[in-house]
Structures are given as structure tokens and as C-alpha cells.
């Protein structure tokens, strides 16, 4: 059986120990804005963002244990204390541990594409996702999504464009193939080296009063 490497880092949190929302304020020692990255992989994007944005409290989440370990090691090497690495399943974690309207930003980079048509319902960002995540985003929160998979990028841009609670920050473009200053993750670099284009999508959550009546 596959053995799980224990992670002793002070930056690590195991989702199985988080039953409800912890006091993020107490955990970070400040009440800086909370930012979440879902599927941080080995953490190269997460540590770049946390390092560039010391004014954020950065939650790097993945259910891949070795990725969490590598992310912790990277963050510790850089002496970062504004990041916590969480091993958990994304939806369950958000529902259990994130207070409504508390995220300042959300990043999802190169999520598993589930390329076959019959698998698409397994995609993390699907038709139901904007409604789900909107409850946890502050008004004005940024949502960044990146993928190399044409069909996923185009679909997410469409899903968000159709949602009354999100505003496209790349207008008039539905997506771009380059975003100035956006760090490259491991998978982005891998796909770019293969000659693939990345689809970057950037939306912003609108204040509640902009919501269309039901
Ligand atoms: C293709 S990798 C991309 C990793 C990284 N974002 C990058 O761009 O290099 C997708 C990652 O998302 C994680 N992941 C997929 N679904 C997840 C979920 N529901 N909850 C937590 N992590 C998830 C996987 O374990 C994997 O590490």
C-alpha cells in the first residue's frame, strides 16, 4: 500500500484535523485578507504569490500529500510565514473551513481536465461552481483560472460570463493566452514547453446588490 509521508512543517494543516473554520486570524497572527489556491500541486505558484504579497494570508490547498510536503519545504526555504499548506479535498474544505464572504482571491491553475466528454461532470469548475464559490468570496474578490486545455478554458470563460455575479476583468477578451505578471506554475511551464497555449481567465465577484432578482 502507498505510504503517506508525514509532514512535520509548522506551515502544514491536515484537513482531517479541521472540523470547522479555524481562527485564521489567530493562526496567521493578523487579520490580513485570506486568499485560497485550489490544487497547488508542488507549490511553485503558491510560494511566488505569497512572497510577492506579504499583505495576504495564503492558503495553498491540495489533496496530494507529496505536493503538500514540497510546498511546505519551498515556503520554509523562503522563510514565508504568510502561507499555510492544507491537505484536503477542495469543496469539503471550503464548506467546512471558510466563512461566507471571506476570501479576497481564489486561484485555480491547471486543474485536472477530465478530457473525455462523459468525465466532464467531474471537473472542479463546472456549471455549479460559480454559485458554490460565490458564497465564500468577498465582493470585489478576484478569481483566476488557468488551463492548457482549450475546451476547459473556453467553457469556464463561458460559465462565468453567463453568471450575473461575476465581472470579466479581461473585457473585451473572454480569456487571454498571456497574463502579465502572473507566475507560471509547474504544469503551465510543462505545457508551454510542449508548445501549448494557456487559457487565462480573470473574473471579479460583484457586490450582492448587483445580483439579478431570482
Ligand atoms: C494537474 S495538477 C496542477 C498542479 C498545479 N496547480 C500546477 O499548475 O502545477 C492538479 C492538482 O490539483 C489537485 N486536485 C485536483 N482536484 C482536487 C480537489 N478536489 N481537492 C484538492 N486538490 C485537488 C491534484 O492533486 C493536483 O495536485
py3Dmol code that shows the C-alpha trace and the ligand (Angstrom):
import py3Dmol

protein = """\
ATOM      1  CA  UNK A   1       0.000   0.000   0.000  1.00  0.00           C
ATOM      2  CA  UNK A   2       1.117   3.546  -0.762  1.00  0.00           C
ATOM      3  CA  UNK A   3       2.612   5.105   2.356  1.00  0.00           C
ATOM      4  CA  UNK A   4       1.810   8.682   3.259  1.00  0.00           C
ATOM      5  CA  UNK A   5       4.930  10.671   4.167  1.00  0.00           C
ATOM      6  CA  UNK A   6       4.311  12.529   7.437  1.00  0.00           C
ATOM      7  CA  UNK A   7       4.574  16.310   7.149  1.00  0.00           C
ATOM      8  CA  UNK A   8       6.078  17.951  10.219  1.00  0.00           C
ATOM      9  CA  UNK A   9       6.183  21.508   8.886  1.00  0.00           C
ATOM     10  CA  UNK A  10       4.725  24.259  11.110  1.00  0.00           C
ATOM     11  CA  UNK A  11       3.092  25.575   7.916  1.00  0.00           C
ATOM     12  CA  UNK A  12       1.113  22.367   7.355  1.00  0.00           C
ATOM     13  CA  UNK A  13      -2.500  21.726   8.296  1.00  0.00           C
ATOM     14  CA  UNK A  14      -4.187  18.397   7.769  1.00  0.00           C
ATOM     15  CA  UNK A  15      -7.799  18.786   6.694  1.00  0.00           C
ATOM     16  CA  UNK A  16      -8.723  15.766   8.782  1.00  0.00           C
ATOM     17  CA  UNK A  17      -7.975  17.870  11.884  1.00  0.00           C
ATOM     18  CA  UNK A  18     -10.108  20.775  10.722  1.00  0.00           C
ATOM     19  CA  UNK A  19     -13.714  20.156  11.582  1.00  0.00           C
ATOM     20  CA  UNK A  20     -14.876  23.744  11.383  1.00  0.00           C
ATOM     21  CA  UNK A  21     -13.341  27.069  10.362  1.00  0.00           C
ATOM     22  CA  UNK A  22     -10.220  27.633  12.458  1.00  0.00           C
ATOM     23  CA  UNK A  23      -9.481  31.173  13.592  1.00  0.00           C
ATOM     24  CA  UNK A  24      -7.382  32.143  10.571  1.00  0.00           C
ATOM     25  CA  UNK A  25      -6.663  35.412  12.339  1.00  0.00           C
ATOM     26  CA  UNK A  26      -5.117  33.555  15.278  1.00  0.00           C
ATOM     27  CA  UNK A  27      -3.332  31.101  13.035  1.00  0.00           C
ATOM     28  CA  UNK A  28      -1.605  33.821  10.996  1.00  0.00           C
ATOM     29  CA  UNK A  29      -1.322  36.277  13.893  1.00  0.00           C
ATOM     30  CA  UNK A  30      -3.082  39.031  11.920  1.00  0.00           C
ATOM     31  CA  UNK A  31      -6.322  39.675  10.072  1.00  0.00           C
ATOM     32  CA  UNK A  32      -4.851  40.157   6.604  1.00  0.00           C
ATOM     33  CA  UNK A  33      -7.030  39.146   3.645  1.00  0.00           C
ATOM     34  CA  UNK A  34      -7.412  35.423   3.094  1.00  0.00           C
ATOM     35  CA  UNK A  35      -6.537  34.045  -0.322  1.00  0.00           C
ATOM     36  CA  UNK A  36      -7.034  30.440  -1.493  1.00  0.00           C
ATOM     37  CA  UNK A  37      -5.320  28.390  -4.164  1.00  0.00           C
ATOM     38  CA  UNK A  38      -7.058  25.123  -5.007  1.00  0.00           C
ATOM     39  CA  UNK A  39      -4.791  22.355  -6.320  1.00  0.00           C
ATOM     40  CA  UNK A  40      -1.439  23.967  -5.523  1.00  0.00           C
ATOM     41  CA  UNK A  41       0.491  20.861  -6.676  1.00  0.00           C
ATOM     42  CA  UNK A  42       4.137  21.252  -5.648  1.00  0.00           C
ATOM     43  CA  UNK A  43       3.614  24.867  -4.637  1.00  0.00           C
ATOM     44  CA  UNK A  44       5.786  26.845  -7.036  1.00  0.00           C
ATOM     45  CA  UNK A  45       2.951  29.251  -7.891  1.00  0.00           C
ATOM     46  CA  UNK A  46       1.824  29.466  -4.243  1.00  0.00           C
ATOM     47  CA  UNK A  47       5.215  30.470  -2.855  1.00  0.00           C
ATOM     48  CA  UNK A  48       5.736  33.063  -5.575  1.00  0.00           C
ATOM     49  CA  UNK A  49       2.351  34.618  -4.810  1.00  0.00           C
ATOM     50  CA  UNK A  50       2.847  34.501  -1.045  1.00  0.00           C
ATOM     51  CA  UNK A  51       6.309  36.028  -1.366  1.00  0.00           C
ATOM     52  CA  UNK A  52       5.102  38.839  -3.636  1.00  0.00           C
ATOM     53  CA  UNK A  53       2.069  39.555  -1.459  1.00  0.00           C
ATOM     54  CA  UNK A  54       3.100  39.691   2.189  1.00  0.00           C
ATOM     55  CA  UNK A  55      -0.171  41.563   2.850  1.00  0.00           C
ATOM     56  CA  UNK A  56      -2.108  38.320   2.113  1.00  0.00           C
ATOM     57  CA  UNK A  57      -2.671  35.203   4.192  1.00  0.00           C
ATOM     58  CA  UNK A  58      -2.268  32.496   1.565  1.00  0.00           C
ATOM     59  CA  UNK A  59      -3.948  29.082   1.806  1.00  0.00           C
ATOM     60  CA  UNK A  60      -2.348  26.548  -0.547  1.00  0.00           C
ATOM     61  CA  UNK A  61      -4.608  23.507  -0.793  1.00  0.00           C
ATOM     62  CA  UNK A  62      -4.167  20.094  -2.378  1.00  0.00           C
ATOM     63  CA  UNK A  63      -5.108  16.546  -1.520  1.00  0.00           C
ATOM     64  CA  UNK A  64      -1.775  15.325  -2.917  1.00  0.00           C
ATOM     65  CA  UNK A  65       0.394  14.617   0.118  1.00  0.00           C
ATOM     66  CA  UNK A  66       3.782  14.785  -1.603  1.00  0.00           C
ATOM     67  CA  UNK A  67       2.752  18.080  -3.210  1.00  0.00           C
ATOM     68  CA  UNK A  68       1.857  19.483   0.209  1.00  0.00           C
ATOM     69  CA  UNK A  69       5.246  18.374   1.547  1.00  0.00           C
ATOM     70  CA  UNK A  70       7.094  20.025  -1.347  1.00  0.00           C
ATOM     71  CA  UNK A  71       5.044  23.194  -0.953  1.00  0.00           C
ATOM     72  CA  UNK A  72       5.888  23.345   2.773  1.00  0.00           C
ATOM     73  CA  UNK A  73       9.592  22.799   2.038  1.00  0.00           C
ATOM     74  CA  UNK A  74       9.603  25.556  -0.578  1.00  0.00           C
ATOM     75  CA  UNK A  75       7.787  28.003   1.704  1.00  0.00           C
ATOM     76  CA  UNK A  76      10.076  27.212   4.641  1.00  0.00           C
ATOM     77  CA  UNK A  77      13.205  27.668   2.493  1.00  0.00           C
ATOM     78  CA  UNK A  78      11.926  31.137   1.602  1.00  0.00           C
ATOM     79  CA  UNK A  79      11.117  31.903   5.249  1.00  0.00           C
ATOM     80  CA  UNK A  80       7.469  32.644   4.420  1.00  0.00           C
ATOM     81  CA  UNK A  81       5.063  32.932   7.316  1.00  0.00           C
ATOM     82  CA  UNK A  82       2.024  34.212   5.400  1.00  0.00           C
ATOM     83  CA  UNK A  83       1.230  30.797   3.898  1.00  0.00           C
ATOM     84  CA  UNK A  84      -0.390  27.620   5.211  1.00  0.00           C
ATOM     85  CA  UNK A  85      -0.442  24.382   3.253  1.00  0.00           C
ATOM     86  CA  UNK A  86      -3.563  22.290   3.669  1.00  0.00           C
ATOM     87  CA  UNK A  87      -4.102  18.688   2.624  1.00  0.00           C
ATOM     88  CA  UNK A  88      -7.797  18.328   1.935  1.00  0.00           C
ATOM     89  CA  UNK A  89     -10.450  17.955  -0.738  1.00  0.00           C
ATOM     90  CA  UNK A  90     -11.299  21.391  -2.079  1.00  0.00           C
ATOM     91  CA  UNK A  91     -15.091  21.539  -1.856  1.00  0.00           C
ATOM     92  CA  UNK A  92     -15.236  19.863   1.508  1.00  0.00           C
ATOM     93  CA  UNK A  93     -12.527  22.167   2.884  1.00  0.00           C
ATOM     94  CA  UNK A  94     -14.240  25.321   1.614  1.00  0.00           C
ATOM     95  CA  UNK A  95     -17.593  24.248   3.047  1.00  0.00           C
ATOM     96  CA  UNK A  96     -16.138  23.320   6.439  1.00  0.00           C
ATOM     97  CA  UNK A  97     -13.395  25.865   6.936  1.00  0.00           C
ATOM     98  CA  UNK A  98     -14.079  29.064   5.002  1.00  0.00           C
ATOM     99  CA  UNK A  99     -16.520  31.611   6.384  1.00  0.00           C
ATOM    100  CA  UNK A 100     -19.016  33.129   3.942  1.00  0.00           C
ATOM    101  CA  UNK A 101     -17.744  36.181   2.024  1.00  0.00           C
ATOM    102  CA  UNK A 102     -14.246  35.857   3.471  1.00  0.00           C
ATOM    103  CA  UNK A 103     -11.919  35.131   0.510  1.00  0.00           C
ATOM    104  CA  UNK A 104     -10.095  38.029  -1.141  1.00  0.00           C
ATOM    105  CA  UNK A 105      -8.962  35.917  -4.091  1.00  0.00           C
ATOM    106  CA  UNK A 106      -9.133  32.415  -5.496  1.00  0.00           C
ATOM    107  CA  UNK A 107      -6.584  30.805  -7.828  1.00  0.00           C
ATOM    108  CA  UNK A 108      -7.024  27.567  -9.757  1.00  0.00           C
ATOM    109  CA  UNK A 109      -4.197  26.599 -12.111  1.00  0.00           C
ATOM    110  CA  UNK A 110      -4.210  23.644 -14.483  1.00  0.00           C
ATOM    111  CA  UNK A 111      -6.854  21.576 -12.685  1.00  0.00           C
ATOM    112  CA  UNK A 112      -7.333  18.004 -13.864  1.00  0.00           C
ATOM    113  CA  UNK A 113      -9.047  18.453 -17.264  1.00  0.00           C
ATOM    114  CA  UNK A 114     -11.143  15.249 -17.369  1.00  0.00           C
ATOM    115  CA  UNK A 115     -10.920  15.388 -21.156  1.00  0.00           C
ATOM    116  CA  UNK A 116     -13.486  12.742 -22.121  1.00  0.00           C
ATOM    117  CA  UNK A 117     -16.992  14.071 -22.606  1.00  0.00           C
ATOM    118  CA  UNK A 118     -18.520  11.598 -20.163  1.00  0.00           C
ATOM    119  CA  UNK A 119     -15.948  12.621 -17.482  1.00  0.00           C
ATOM    120  CA  UNK A 120     -16.590  16.349 -17.683  1.00  0.00           C
ATOM    121  CA  UNK A 121     -19.042  16.406 -14.812  1.00  0.00           C
ATOM    122  CA  UNK A 122     -16.061  15.601 -12.579  1.00  0.00           C
ATOM    123  CA  UNK A 123     -14.371  18.895 -13.415  1.00  0.00           C
ATOM    124  CA  UNK A 124     -13.760  21.120 -10.410  1.00  0.00           C
ATOM    125  CA  UNK A 125     -15.019  24.209 -12.230  1.00  0.00           C
ATOM    126  CA  UNK A 126     -18.335  23.206 -13.758  1.00  0.00           C
ATOM    127  CA  UNK A 127     -21.714  24.920 -14.197  1.00  0.00           C
ATOM    128  CA  UNK A 128     -22.434  24.681 -10.464  1.00  0.00           C
ATOM    129  CA  UNK A 129     -19.082  26.070  -9.339  1.00  0.00           C
ATOM    130  CA  UNK A 130     -19.691  29.869  -9.595  1.00  0.00           C
ATOM    131  CA  UNK A 131     -22.788  29.640  -7.392  1.00  0.00           C
ATOM    132  CA  UNK A 132     -20.907  27.462  -4.938  1.00  0.00           C
ATOM    133  CA  UNK A 133     -17.788  29.616  -4.658  1.00  0.00           C
ATOM    134  CA  UNK A 134     -19.537  32.971  -4.848  1.00  0.00           C
ATOM    135  CA  UNK A 135     -20.857  32.489  -1.320  1.00  0.00           C
ATOM    136  CA  UNK A 136     -17.284  32.400   0.003  1.00  0.00           C
ATOM    137  CA  UNK A 137     -15.855  35.308  -1.998  1.00  0.00           C
ATOM    138  CA  UNK A 138     -15.843  38.863  -0.720  1.00  0.00           C
ATOM    139  CA  UNK A 139     -17.424  41.433  -3.026  1.00  0.00           C
ATOM    140  CA  UNK A 140     -14.608  42.505  -5.313  1.00  0.00           C
ATOM    141  CA  UNK A 141     -12.686  39.239  -4.854  1.00  0.00           C
ATOM    142  CA  UNK A 142     -10.607  38.080  -7.820  1.00  0.00           C
ATOM    143  CA  UNK A 143     -10.973  34.654  -9.376  1.00  0.00           C
ATOM    144  CA  UNK A 144      -8.148  33.491 -11.628  1.00  0.00           C
ATOM    145  CA  UNK A 145      -8.325  30.271 -13.616  1.00  0.00           C
ATOM    146  CA  UNK A 146      -5.662  28.879 -15.939  1.00  0.00           C
ATOM    147  CA  UNK A 147      -5.608  25.755 -18.082  1.00  0.00           C
ATOM    148  CA  UNK A 148      -3.841  24.416 -21.167  1.00  0.00           C
ATOM    149  CA  UNK A 149      -6.970  22.526 -22.155  1.00  0.00           C
ATOM    150  CA  UNK A 150      -8.801  24.593 -24.840  1.00  0.00           C
ATOM    151  CA  UNK A 151     -12.186  23.174 -24.155  1.00  0.00           C
ATOM    152  CA  UNK A 152     -11.894  23.690 -20.367  1.00  0.00           C
ATOM    153  CA  UNK A 153     -10.654  27.296 -20.696  1.00  0.00           C
ATOM    154  CA  UNK A 154     -13.396  28.258 -23.153  1.00  0.00           C
ATOM    155  CA  UNK A 155     -16.030  26.536 -21.036  1.00  0.00           C
ATOM    156  CA  UNK A 156     -15.005  28.261 -17.790  1.00  0.00           C
ATOM    157  CA  UNK A 157     -14.947  31.654 -19.533  1.00  0.00           C
ATOM    158  CA  UNK A 158     -18.487  30.960 -20.772  1.00  0.00           C
ATOM    159  CA  UNK A 159     -19.761  29.707 -17.412  1.00  0.00           C
ATOM    160  CA  UNK A 160     -18.505  32.843 -15.650  1.00  0.00           C
ATOM    161  CA  UNK A 161     -19.696  35.191 -18.397  1.00  0.00           C
ATOM    162  CA  UNK A 162     -23.183  33.724 -18.017  1.00  0.00           C
ATOM    163  CA  UNK A 163     -23.190  34.268 -14.247  1.00  0.00           C
ATOM    164  CA  UNK A 164     -24.699  37.583 -13.070  1.00  0.00           C
ATOM    165  CA  UNK A 165     -22.437  37.742 -10.022  1.00  0.00           C
ATOM    166  CA  UNK A 166     -19.067  37.824 -11.836  1.00  0.00           C
ATOM    167  CA  UNK A 167     -17.464  40.516 -13.961  1.00  0.00           C
ATOM    168  CA  UNK A 168     -14.884  39.792 -16.667  1.00  0.00           C
ATOM    169  CA  UNK A 169     -11.640  41.636 -15.894  1.00  0.00           C
ATOM    170  CA  UNK A 170     -10.181  40.882 -19.339  1.00  0.00           C
ATOM    171  CA  UNK A 171     -13.002  42.509 -21.342  1.00  0.00           C
ATOM    172  CA  UNK A 172     -13.337  42.543 -24.308  1.00  0.00           C
ATOM    173  CA  UNK A 173     -11.439  39.238 -24.334  1.00  0.00           C
ATOM    174  CA  UNK A 174     -13.131  36.220 -22.761  1.00  0.00           C
ATOM    175  CA  UNK A 175      -9.644  34.835 -21.946  1.00  0.00           C
ATOM    176  CA  UNK A 176      -6.039  35.596 -22.787  1.00  0.00           C
ATOM    177  CA  UNK A 177      -3.053  33.443 -23.599  1.00  0.00           C
ATOM    178  CA  UNK A 178      -0.747  35.600 -21.510  1.00  0.00           C
ATOM    179  CA  UNK A 179      -1.255  37.472 -18.264  1.00  0.00           C
ATOM    180  CA  UNK A 180       1.402  39.961 -17.375  1.00  0.00           C
ATOM    181  CA  UNK A 181       2.994  39.298 -14.004  1.00  0.00           C
ATOM    182  CA  UNK A 182       1.070  36.072 -13.349  1.00  0.00           C
ATOM    183  CA  UNK A 183       3.567  33.487 -12.038  1.00  0.00           C
ATOM    184  CA  UNK A 184       3.929  30.273 -14.013  1.00  0.00           C
ATOM    185  CA  UNK A 185       3.132  27.029 -12.215  1.00  0.00           C
ATOM    186  CA  UNK A 186       4.920  23.736 -12.837  1.00  0.00           C
ATOM    187  CA  UNK A 187       2.163  22.485 -15.145  1.00  0.00           C
ATOM    188  CA  UNK A 188       1.935  25.778 -17.014  1.00  0.00           C
ATOM    189  CA  UNK A 189       5.660  25.608 -17.734  1.00  0.00           C
ATOM    190  CA  UNK A 190       5.383  21.962 -18.791  1.00  0.00           C
ATOM    191  CA  UNK A 191       2.511  22.673 -21.189  1.00  0.00           C
ATOM    192  CA  UNK A 192       4.184  25.779 -22.589  1.00  0.00           C
ATOM    193  CA  UNK A 193       7.348  23.749 -23.240  1.00  0.00           C
ATOM    194  CA  UNK A 194       5.156  21.359 -25.265  1.00  0.00           C
ATOM    195  CA  UNK A 195       4.048  24.336 -27.384  1.00  0.00           C
ATOM    196  CA  UNK A 196       0.557  24.513 -25.861  1.00  0.00           C
ATOM    197  CA  UNK A 197      -1.224  27.766 -25.132  1.00  0.00           C
ATOM    198  CA  UNK A 198      -2.507  28.578 -21.674  1.00  0.00           C
ATOM    199  CA  UNK A 199      -6.025  29.969 -21.287  1.00  0.00           C
ATOM    200  CA  UNK A 200      -6.088  32.578 -18.532  1.00  0.00           C
ATOM    201  CA  UNK A 201      -9.473  33.671 -17.205  1.00  0.00           C
ATOM    202  CA  UNK A 202      -9.868  36.504 -14.698  1.00  0.00           C
ATOM    203  CA  UNK A 203     -13.224  37.415 -13.168  1.00  0.00           C
ATOM    204  CA  UNK A 204     -14.238  39.507 -10.176  1.00  0.00           C
ATOM    205  CA  UNK A 205     -17.099  38.836  -7.754  1.00  0.00           C
ATOM    206  CA  UNK A 206     -19.647  41.627  -7.782  1.00  0.00           C
ATOM    207  CA  UNK A 207     -21.277  43.098  -4.677  1.00  0.00           C
ATOM    208  CA  UNK A 208     -24.532  41.384  -3.681  1.00  0.00           C
ATOM    209  CA  UNK A 209     -26.738  44.293  -4.800  1.00  0.00           C
ATOM    210  CA  UNK A 210     -25.632  43.666  -8.392  1.00  0.00           C
ATOM    211  CA  UNK A 211     -27.284  40.273  -8.205  1.00  0.00           C
ATOM    212  CA  UNK A 212     -30.193  39.917 -10.598  1.00  0.00           C
ATOM    213  CA  UNK A 213     -33.539  39.208  -8.918  1.00  0.00           C
ATOM    214  CA  UNK A 214     -34.367  35.489  -8.788  1.00  0.00           C
TER     215      UNK A 214
END
"""
ligand_1 = """\
27
LIG
C -2.654 18.962 -12.842
S -2.219 19.320 -11.210
C -1.785 21.058 -11.276
C -0.937 21.480 -10.105
C -0.567 22.969 -10.087
N -1.723 23.812 -9.920
C 0.196 23.381 -11.314
O -0.381 24.098 -12.156
O 1.372 22.998 -11.441
C -3.821 19.387 -10.395
C -3.689 19.344 -8.887
O -4.985 19.554 -8.321
C -5.152 18.650 -7.237
N -6.596 18.457 -7.057
C -7.467 18.034 -8.010
N -8.724 18.010 -7.520
C -8.635 18.407 -6.230
C -9.596 18.559 -5.193
N -10.898 18.292 -5.397
N -9.175 18.977 -3.983
C -7.848 19.229 -3.765
N -6.891 19.110 -4.715
C -7.283 18.701 -5.927
C -4.380 17.411 -7.641
O -3.994 16.635 -6.526
C -3.176 18.018 -8.360
O -2.091 18.267 -7.479
"""
view = py3Dmol.view(width=600, height=400)
view.addModel(protein, "pdb")
view.setStyle({"model": 0}, {"cartoon": {"style": "trace"}})
view.addModel(ligand_1, "xyz")
view.setStyle({"model": 1}, {"stick": {}})
view.zoomTo()
view.show()
